Amino acid sequence: NDAAQYFARYIHDTWSKHLTEEIKASSSEGNNNNNGTPARTTSTSIVLIFISTLDRICYISSGTRIAAVLPWWRLEHVVQDMKQDLRRGQTGDALNVAIEELTEMLLDGPPTFGDRVNDFFQRFGIVMLFTIFTFVFATWGECRDQRKGLFFAERRSRMTAAEKEKARSLQKEFCTKTVRAIVIFCTVPTPKSTLNAKYFA
């Protein structure tokens, strides 16, 4: 896989470099004939479809000029659509599928916001659903445990009929109408004096 990918990148870079040099040379000749201004750097709009039947691998790469129209995730979708024919050994049909989809994408232009959102959910939809499910399940479990704890504490705090009768009797026994107040006067001890406190009831 690494060797095939390296070879595909080498072909793409070599082809792109060759085209860039040709465009620069032609632009330089035209500018020298006109104003003598140097040629500016140009980008390429090539699309390379590399298929290795021996390694059963397919790579698609695009030039810098059309990178905004054919981003990596769009090319990956094209490769996914080609896999079915490639597994059957139908390389020609796979190439037809790739050419048709790439042509349609180039005619449609850069991907829209809806295309990006659709691609995002196709890639991470399952992960997002699992995350949301885990969060909801954990929140529900926490709320259930809290309710169980409150219900258990409330149930344990309830008194039986005998405990209620005993509590009423103790309440009657220790019920008082006046409250005894205790006032304490303290002086700070010095070397020649000791703590002096008076209690009044």
Backbone as a ProteinNet text record, in pm:
[ID]
protein_1_A
[PRIMARY]
NDAAQYFARYIHDTWSKHLTEEIKASSSEGNNNNNGTPARTTSTSIVLIFISTLDRICYISSGTRIAAVLPWWRLEHVVQDMKQDLRRGQTGDALNVAIEELTEMLLDGPPTFGDRVNDFFQRFGIVMLFTIFTFVFATWGECRDQRKGLFFAERRSRMTAAEKEKARSLQKEFCTKTVRAIVIFCTVPTPKSTLNAKYFA
[TERTIARY]
82.1	0	86.1	189.9	276.2	350.3	396.5	468.6	376.9	254.2	159.7	123	101.9	69.2	186.2	307.1	424.8	439.1	414.9	427.2	319.6	198.5	91.3	125.9	179.3	219.3	334.3	425.3	538.2	488.3	395.4	341.2	269.7	190.1	116.2	211.7	313.2	406.8	487.8	530	607.4	523	401.6	311.2	280.7	254.4	224.4	345.5	463.3	584.6	610.3	590.7	611.9	514.5	389.2	291.5	322.2	365.1	398.1	514.3	615.5	729.7	689	601.5	555	474.7	388.3	307.8	396.1	495.2	586.4	666.3	712	791.4	708	586.2	500.8	462.4	436.9	402.5	522.2	640.6	761.6	789.7	772	792.6	692.8	567.6	467.1	492.1	536	562.4	686.2	786.9	908.3	879.5	789.2	754	671.1	600.9	514.2	582.2	591.2	643.3	773.2	810.6	931.6	912.9	788.3	763.3	777.8	826.1	845.2	712.4	716.8	595.1	563.8	437	396.1	377.1	379.7	365.6	224.2	212.8	82.2	56.3	-71.9	-113.4	-173.4	-182.8	-231.6	-372.9	-442.6	-580.3	-592.6	-493	-493.3	-567.4	-617.2	-679.3	-618.5	-553.6	-487.4	-568	-602.4	-669.1	-571	-522	-421.7	-487.5	-480	-537.3	-429.6	-408.3	-314.6	-395.2	-405.2	-482	-413.4	-281.4	-208.8	-228.4	-217.8	-236	-380.8	-468	-610.5	-628.1	-561.8	-562.6	-598.4	-669.2	-706	-682.9	-614.7	-590.3	-633.7	-692	-728.6	-673.1	-601.4	-544.7	-578.5	-592	-628.7	-523.4	-516.7	-422.7	-464.2	-372.3	-396.8	-506	-522.7	-621.7	-763.5	-787.1	-922.3	-935.5	-842.9	-850.4	-974.8	-1020.3	-1140.9	-1265.9	-1263.6	-1378.5	-1376.3	-1256.6	-1240.8	-1156.7	-1211.9	-1136.7	-1117.2	-1038.9	-1002.2	-1123.2	-1221.1	-1335.1	-1426.2	-1430.2	-1505.1	-1436.9	-1304.4	-1230.3	-1244.5	-1252.7	-1268.9	-1404.6	-1506.9	-1638.7	-1634.9	-1561.6	-1549.2	-1479.9	-1374.1	-1302.5	-1394.1	-1476.1	-1569.4	-1670.2	-1714.3	-1808.9	-1741.7	-1610.9	-1538.6	-1506.7	-1511	-1463.4	-1544.1	-1673.8	-1756.9	-1713.5	-1687.7	-1642.1	-1498.9	-1416.5	-1277.1	-1267.4	-1353.5	-1351	-1391.7	-1473.4	-1513	-1411.9	-1308.7	-1209.2	-1249.9	-1355.5	-1404.2	-1343.3	-1219	-1147.1	-1207.1	-1248.7	-1306.5	-1433.9	-1521	-1644.3	-1613.7	-1511.6	-1473.5	-1423.8	-1345.8	-1298.1	-1413.4	-1511	-1627.2	-1704.1	-1718.7	-1786.4	-1710.3	-1576.9	-1496.1	-1503.1	-1493.6	-1495.9	-1631.2	-1739.1	-1871.8	-1891.5	-1851.9	-1871.1	-1780.2	-1656.2	-1565.1	-1612.2	-1662.6	-1714.7	-1834.5	-1921.3	-2038.1	-1997.3	-1898	-1850.9	-1786.6	-1709	-1644.3	-1747	-1853	-1957.8	-2039.4	-2059.8	-2137.9	-2060.2	-1928.6	-1848.5	-1813.3	-1765.6	-1724.1	-1839.6	-1809.7	-1916.7	-1989.7	-2118.6	-2201.2	-2194.1	-2258.6	-2262.8	-2338.4	-2444.3	-2518	-2434.5	-2349.5	-2261.3	-2161.9	-2111	-2016.3	-2084.2	-2205.9	-2279.4	-2312.8	-2353.8	-2385.5	-2263.2	-2148.5	-2025.2	-1987.2	-2006.9	-1972.2	-2055.9	-2187	-2272.6	-2246.2	-2207.3	-2172.4	-2048	-1955.8	-1831.6	-1846.5	-1909.4	-1912.3	-2052.8	-2149.8	-2286.2	-2297.8	-2235.7	-2243.4	-2174.4	-2060.3	-1988.8	-2071.7	-2136.2	-2219.1	-2339.2	-2402.9	-2515.7	-2473.1	-2359	-2309	-2277.4	-2217.7	-2185.3	-2311.6	-2411.6	-2536.5	-2607.2	-2608.4	-2671.4	-2601.1	-2468.4	-2393.1	-2421.2	-2425.9	-2453.3	-2593.3	-2692.1	-2829.9	-2842.9	-2780.4	-2787.6	-2721.1	-2604.8	-2537	-2618	-2677.8	-2761	-2883.1	-2946.6	-3063.4	-3025.9	-2912.5	-2867.7	-2838.7	-2777.6	-2748.8	-2877.5	-2973.4	-3102	-3174.4	-3167.7	-3233.2	-3169.5	-3035.8	-2968.8	-3002.9	-3010.4	-3046.9	-3189.1	-3280.8	-3418.8	-3427.8	-3353.2	-3352.1	-3297.5	-3187.7	-3130.8	-3227.6	-3296.9	-3395.2	-3511.3	-3558.8	-3669.4	-3627.6	-3504.4	-3456.7	-3441.3	-3385.8	-3370.3	-3506	-3601.2	-3735.6	-3804.1	-3784.6	-3847.9	-3788.2	-3656.4	-3593	-3628.3	-3657.8	-3690.7	-3834.6	-3918.6	-4056.9	-4063.7	-4150.2	-4165.2	-4287.3	-4276	-4389.9	-4488.5	-4601.4	-4703.2	-4649.6	-4572.2	-4516.1	-4414.7	-4330.2	-4231.7	-4298.5	-4408.1	-4480.1	-4540.3	-4598.9	-4657.2	-4550.8	-4436.2	-4326.6	-4274.8	-4267.9	-4222.1	-4319.7	-4450.9	-4549.7	-4537.5	-4515	-4502	-4377	-4268.3	-4147	-4164.7	-4240.8	-4265	-4345.8	-4446.3	-4524.3	-4442.4	-4352.9	-4273.9	-4173.2	-4108.7	-4004.4	-4053.3	-4183.5	-4236.6	-4229.4	-4173.6	-4162.5	-4211.9	-4260.7	-4312.5	-4212	-4110.9	-4009.3	-3873.4	-3784.2	-3648.2	-3553	-3470.9	-3372.2	-3255.2	-3220.4	-3109.1	-2991	-2875.4	-2751.4	-2662.6	-2623.9	-2534	-2401.8	-2295.3	-2161.8	-2079.7	-2022.7	-1931.8	-1791.3	-1702.2	-1566.1	-1469.4	-1365.6	-1257.1	-1132	-1052	-928.6	-831.6	-780.6	-687.9	-556.1	-506.9	-376.1	-288.2	-164.2	-76.7	-123.3	-194.7	-236.5	-384.2	-455.2	-597.7	-630.5	-739.1	-784.3	-918.7	-968.4	-1094.1	-1207	-1288.2	-1400.4	-1527.3	-1618.7	-1742.6	-1857.9	-1965.8	-2090.2	-2202.6	-2279.7	-2390.1	-2521.4	-2608.7	-2741.2	-2845	-2939.1	-3045.3	-3176.7
-120.4	0	126.4	126.9	245.2	267.6	158.3	172.1	224.9	173.3	219.8	366	403	542.2	634.8	591.8	672.2	689.5	581.5	588.9	681.8	675	763	909.5	937.9	1075.6	1120.8	1029.6	1065	1099.7	1018.7	1047.4	1182.8	1208	1333.6	1452.6	1443.8	1555.2	1577.8	1467.1	1480.6	1541.5	1494	1547.6	1695.1	1727	1865.9	1955.6	1908.8	1988.6	2010.6	1905.8	1917.4	2018.1	2011.1	2105.8	2248.1	2264.2	2397.6	2458	2375.6	2425.7	2465.1	2385.6	2419.4	2549.7	2566	2688.8	2809.9	2792.7	2903.2	2940.9	2838.6	2867	2941.1	2894.4	2961.7	3101.9	3117.7	3250.4	3344	3291.6	3374.3	3422.9	3335.5	3376.5	3484.1	3467.3	3565.6	3699.3	3697.1	3822.5	3891.9	3815.4	3876.5	3940.9	3880.2	3940.1	4066.9	4074.2	4190.4	4298.4	4278.6	4381.8	4342.2	4218.4	4174	4148.7	4142.4	4115.4	3966.7	3929.7	3787.2	3715.7	3587.7	3505.8	3478.6	3475.5	3448.7	3298.3	3258.2	3116.5	3069.4	2955.9	2902.2	2773.4	2743.8	2619.9	2527.7	2401.4	2301.4	2258.8	2209.2	2161.2	2016	1936.7	1797.2	1710.9	1598.3	1497.6	1362.8	1299.9	1171.4	1060.8	959.7	840.1	724.4	677.9	570.7	443.9	337.8	209	102	30.2	-81.9	-210.7	-283.3	-407.7	-516.4	-509.1	-609.9	-590.5	-464.4	-434.3	-406.2	-400.3	-370.9	-239	-134.6	-3	101.4	205	314.8	446.3	539.9	673.5	776.3	884.6	996.9	1124.1	1202.4	1328.1	1437.6	1559.7	1674	1782.1	1868.4	1979.1	2090.9	2182.7	2291.2	2386.5	2398.8	2494.2	2447.7	2319.1	2267.4	2198.1	2227.1	2164.8	2209.5	2333.4	2381	2312.6	2272.5	2203.6	2055.5	1997.3	1855.2	1837.2	1864.5	1840.1	1691	1659.7	1520.5	1433.6	1488.5	1405.3	1375.7	1465.2	1434.7	1323.9	1332.1	1227.8	1093.4	1097	970.9	907.9	990.9	937.7	871.5	930.7	871.9	735.9	728.6	601.2	495.5	535.5	440.6	387.1	474.6	429.4	338.3	348.6	264.7	126.1	109.7	-15.1	-135.5	-117	-231.6	-291.5	-204.7	-254.7	-305.5	-240.6	-285.5	-423.2	-453	-584.9	-694	-658.2	-755.5	-765.1	-679.9	-679.6	-599.4	-520.3	-439.3	-299.3	-289.1	-162.2	-55.2	-93.4	3	65.5	-18.1	35.2	128.1	92.1	177.5	313.2	312.2	439.1	522.9	457.7	531	596.8	524.2	580.5	702	689.5	799.9	921.6	898.8	1010.8	1081.6	1003.3	1064.7	1148.5	1095.5	1168.8	1290.8	1277.9	1392.3	1502.1	1461.4	1560.3	1634.1	1560.7	1623.3	1719.7	1682.1	1770.3	1896.6	1881.5	1998	2093.4	2038.7	2124.3	2192.6	2123.9	2182.4	2290.1	2280.8	2380.1	2337	2430.8	2396.6	2338.8	2256	2196.1	2301	2282.2	2373.5	2337.8	2422.3	2395.4	2266.8	2241.8	2117.6	1995.1	2004.4	1891.5	1864.8	1971.3	1953.7	1892.6	1939.8	1884.6	1737.6	1705.1	1566.1	1476.3	1524.6	1446.5	1429.7	1534.7	1526.9	1420.6	1418.7	1320	1179.2	1167.2	1035	980.1	1067.5	1022.3	1004.5	1100.9	1102.4	1086.6	1048.2	1034.2	927.3	812.5	702.5	742.2	809.4	852.3	953.5	1046.6	1145.7	1081.3	986	916.7	838.8	772.9	699.1	793.1	909.6	1006.6	1060.5	1095.9	1148.4	1042.2	917.9	809.7	787.9	791.1	772.6	885.4	1009.1	1123.7	1115.6	1082.6	1072.9	959.2	845.8	731.9	763.2	830.5	866.5	967.5	1066.9	1164.9	1099.9	1009.4	939.2	852.8	786.2	704.6	787.9	905.3	992.8	1042.8	1084.4	1130.6	1017	896.9	782.8	751.8	757.5	730.2	836	962.2	1067	1048.1	1014.5	992.3	871.2	766.9	650.1	685.7	768.5	809	891.9	985.1	1066.2	981.8	889	802.5	712	660.2	573	650.5	774.8	856.1	895	926.9	962.4	842.7	725.5	606.9	570.3	589.4	558.6	659.8	783.1	887.1	880	801.6	788.6	708.1	753.8	685.8	596.1	489.2	399.2	457.7	388.2	437	437.7	335	330.3	441.6	466.7	573.7	710.2	730.5	856.9	876.9	769.2	779.6	807.4	744.6	769.5	911.7	962.8	1099.8	1200.1	1171.9	1262.8	1263.8	1146.9	1140.2	1213.8	1198.2	1271	1420.8	1458.6	1600.3	1660.8	1584.7	1633.4	1638.4	1541.3	1534	1647.4	1682.6	1784.6	1921.2	1936.1	2063	2166.6	2284.3	2393.9	2521.5	2612.3	2739.4	2851.9	2838.7	2941.9	2885.1	2972.7	2933.6	2998.3	2920.4	2971.2	3030	3152.8	3220.7	3225	3206.4	3208.1	3316.2	3407.8	3515.4	3495.7	3500.9	3476.2	3602.5	3652	3764.8	3711.7	3739.8	3690	3807	3796.5	3894	3824.5	3896.6	3838.6	3818	3697.8	3673.4	3747	3797.5	3863.4	3785.3	3817.3	3742.5	3747.3	3857	3869.4	3840.2	3807.7	3780.6	3650.7	3592.1	3467.7	3491.9	3390.2	3399.1	3419.4	3522.3	3552.8	3542	3453.5	3431.2	3425.9	3485.7	3483.5	3429.4	3346.6	3282.6	3332.2	3368	3412.6	3329.8	3285.6	3209.1	3288.1
0	0	0	81.6	89	-42.6	-104.9	-231.5	-341.3	-347.2	-448.3	-425.8	-300.5	-270.6	-304.2	-272.2	-304.8	-456.2	-530.4	-675.7	-734.4	-679.4	-727.4	-699.8	-582.6	-550.9	-641.2	-670.4	-756.9	-898.1	-950	-1082.3	-1082.6	-979.9	-973.2	-965.9	-879.8	-865.4	-993.2	-1056.2	-1179.9	-1291.3	-1305.2	-1406.8	-1380.5	-1255.9	-1220.6	-1244.8	-1209.4	-1231.2	-1379.8	-1459.8	-1604.3	-1666.2	-1627.9	-1680.3	-1636.6	-1512	-1461.9	-1538.9	-1567	-1643.7	-1785.6	-1846.7	-1981.3	-1981.5	-1882.4	-1875.2	-1848.8	-1762.2	-1733.9	-1857.8	-1931.8	-2051.9	-2156.4	-2178.2	-2276.4	-2230.6	-2101.7	-2050.2	-2057.2	-2030.1	-2034	-2175.4	-2274.7	-2413.5	-2454.3	-2412.3	-2447.5	-2380.7	-2255.2	-2184	-2238.2	-2276.9	-2332.2	-2467.6	-2541.8	-2671.4	-2654.8	-2539.5	-2519.1	-2436.4	-2305.2	-2215.9	-2147.4	-2156	-2088.9	-1940.5	-1892.1	-1750.7	-1724.8	-1605.6	-1577.1	-1563.7	-1590.2	-1580.9	-1435.1	-1400.8	-1264	-1243.6	-1118.7	-1085.9	-1116.1	-1178.6	-1216	-1139.6	-1124.5	-1059.4	-1163.2	-1129.8	-1224.1	-1186.9	-1285.2	-1265.1	-1310.8	-1281.4	-1324.7	-1222.3	-1270.6	-1184.3	-1221.1	-1125.2	-1148.7	-1081.3	-1160.4	-1108.4	-1121.1	-1008.8	-1006.7	-954.7	-1033.8	-996	-1007.3	-899.6	-898.4	-886.7	-997.3	-995.9	-914.7	-905.8	-829.4	-679.4	-636.2	-493.6	-457.2	-558.7	-536.3	-460.3	-514.6	-451.4	-556.3	-512	-600.9	-528.8	-596	-542.4	-646.7	-597.7	-683.6	-621	-700.5	-652.3	-751.4	-700.1	-783.8	-773.1	-875.1	-876.6	-782.6	-762.3	-667.4	-714.4	-844.5	-896.6	-868.3	-868.6	-847	-711.5	-621.4	-489	-413.2	-438.7	-371.1	-424.2	-551.8	-610.5	-577.9	-574.5	-544.9	-419.1	-302	-178.5	-155.1	-55.8	-31.9	0.4	71.2	109.3	-9.4	-107.2	-228.7	-308.8	-319.3	-390.1	-319.9	-189.3	-115.2	-142.6	-158.5	-193.9	-331.5	-424.9	-558.8	-550.2	-470.2	-455	-393.5	-296.8	-235.5	-337.9	-428.8	-532.2	-635.2	-650.8	-746.3	-690.8	-560.8	-499.5	-544	-562.4	-598.9	-733.2	-830.9	-962	-956.7	-874	-864	-800.9	-705	-642.2	-740.3	-836.7	-939.9	-1052.8	-1048.2	-1153.9	-1275.6	-1265.1	-1377	-1368	-1410.5	-1399.9	-1490.7	-1610	-1702.9	-1647.9	-1590.5	-1532.7	-1415.1	-1336.2	-1223.3	-1271.6	-1379.9	-1436.5	-1491.2	-1552	-1601.7	-1487	-1378.6	-1261.5	-1208.4	-1199.2	-1147.9	-1239.8	-1371.8	-1466.6	-1463.7	-1455.1	-1451.7	-1324.8	-1211	-1086.3	-1078.8	-1123.5	-1121.2	-1217	-1333.7	-1428.3	-1369.6	-1304.5	-1241.7	-1131.5	-1052.8	-946.2	-1001.3	-1108.4	-1168.9	-1229	-1284.7	-1340.9	-1231.5	-1120.2	-1010.5	-935.4	-935.7	-865.7	-724.4	-643.3	-505.9	-425.5	-327.5	-245.7	-163.8	-148.7	-71.1	77.5	156.5	300.5	330.2	252.6	271.9	240.2	137.2	105.1	218.4	276.2	387.1	509.5	538.6	653.2	629.3	506.9	473.4	488.3	440.3	454.1	600.6	679.8	822.5	893.2	865.2	931.3	879.1	754.3	703.1	772.3	805.6	868.4	1019	1084.4	1230.8	1286.9	1203.3	1253.4	1360.7	1337.1	1434.3	1564.8	1552	1673.1	1751.7	1680.7	1748.7	1816.2	1747.2	1808.1	1932	1924.4	2040.7	2156.5	2124.1	2229	2294.1	2211.1	2265.7	2350.1	2301.2	2377.1	2511.1	2509.1	2633.3	2732	2682	2769.1	2829.2	2745.2	2795.1	2895.2	2865.8	2957.1	3090.2	3086.1	3211	3291.5	3223.6	3293.3	3355.9	3279.8	3333	3453	3445.7	3558.9	3682.5	3661.6	3775.4	3839.9	3757.7	3812.6	3884.3	3827.6	3892.3	4027.1	4034.2	4161.8	4264.8	4222.5	4317.6	4370.1	4279.6	4323.5	4417	4386.2	4474.2	4612.1	4613	4741.3	4823.2	4757	4829	4879.6	4796.2	4837.2	4952.8	4948.5	5055.8	5186.4	5175.7	5296.5	5354.5	5267.7	5315.8	5380	5320.4	5376.6	5512.7	5526.7	5654.5	5761.3	5716.5	5816.1	5864.2	5799.5	5844	5973.8	6064.9	6194.2	6191.1	6265.5	6279.2	6380.6	6393.1	6487.8	6629.9	6668.2	6803.7	6825.1	6722.1	6733.9	6742.7	6669.6	6677.4	6816.3	6874	7008.3	7112.9	7100.1	7193.1	7180.1	7055.3	7033.9	7095.6	7087.8	7147.8	7299.5	7354.8	7501.5	7548.2	7476.7	7514	7494.8	7394.3	7371.5	7486.2	7534.1	7646.9	7774.5	7788.8	7911.6	7921	7810.1	7812.4	7763.1	7750.1	7701	7811.8	7788.6	7886	7821.4	7907.8	7859.6	7874.1	7958.5	7976.6	7944.3	7908.7	7874.3	7972.1	8034.1	8129	8052.2	8091.8	8026.3	8119.3	8068.5	8146.9	8088.9	8172.8	8132.5	8203.1	8131.7	8185.8	8166.8	8277.8	8272.4	8296.8	8208.7	8218.7	8215.1	8291.2	8286.5	8238.6	8164	8110.3	8224.1	8241.8	8354.7	8336.8	8442.9	8448.9	8543.6	8551.2	8644.3	8788.6	8828.6	8968.3	8987.2	8881.1	8895.2	8824.5	8866.9	8806	8742.2	8671.1	8600	8699.2	8672.3	8759.3	8677.1	8709.7	8637.1	8732.1	8693.3	8770.9	8683.5	8742.2	8672.9	8730.4	8642.2	8686	8610.4	8681.9	8618.4	8626
[MASK]
+++++++++++++++++++++++++++++++++++++++++++++++++++++++++++++++++++++++++++++++++++++++++++++++++++++++++++++++++++++++++++++++++++++++++++++++++++++++++++++++++++++++++++++++++++++++++++++++++++++++++

